[in-house]
Amino acid sequence: MAKTKKKTFTEPYHIEMWFERDRAHVELLDADNQTIIEWWDEEVQKAIDDGFLYSSNYLESAEEYAKSVGML
């Protein structure tokens, strides 16, 4: 019998992020934990400043951005 990979998330996408002093990371992943898109350090602030990421809702804004550039 073949084993199936159990999905641990109910939503199709999720965000992993961390902020520490001068470091920042925001990453959009699918339900299999595969990276769709990610931003590091200054890229995070630039994406916020350019209106692609919203600190009030990283998940939704990252999904919208990924769709707009054909990654989803």
N, C-alpha and C positions, 0 to 999 in steps of 0.2 A: 504494500500500500504506500503510495507517495505521500510524503509529508507536505503540508501546505504552510506557507509562512503566515503566521498570525499577525494581523495588523493591530497595532496598539493604540491607534487613534481613530476616533469616530468621524472626525472631519477629514476631508481629503488633503488638507494642507495644515501645516503648523509652523510657528516661528520659534527659533532659538536665538537668543540674544544675550549679550553681556556687555557691561560697561565698567571700565576700571581705569581710573585716573585719565591717562591720555590714550587709552585703547577703547575701541568700540567694535562690536560685531553684531550684525543682523543677518539672519539666514532663513530663507523660506525653503521648507522641505515638504516632500510628499508623504503619504501615509507609510511608505516603505523606508523612510528616512533618507531618501536620495535628495541631494541638494538641487534645487531649481535655480536659485539665484542667491547671491550673498554680497554683502557690503562690509568692508573693513575700514576701520579708523576714519580718516578724513572723508572717505566715500559715504559713510553713514550721514555725516552732517551735510555734505553736498546734496545727497538725495533728499534730505529733509528740506534744505534751503530751496532746492529746485522744485519742490512740491510733489515728488514721487513717493516719499515715505511720510507718514503722519505719526508722530510720537504718541498720539492718542489712540491709534489703531494700526500698529505695524502689520498685523496679519492681513487685514483687508487691503491696505494700500500696497503692500508687497505683491499680493495676488493680482491686483489691478495693473500694477506696473508690468509684472511678468506676462500677463495676457496681452498688454498693449505692444510688447516687443516680440510676441510670438513664441514665448517660452512655455506657455500653457495652451 
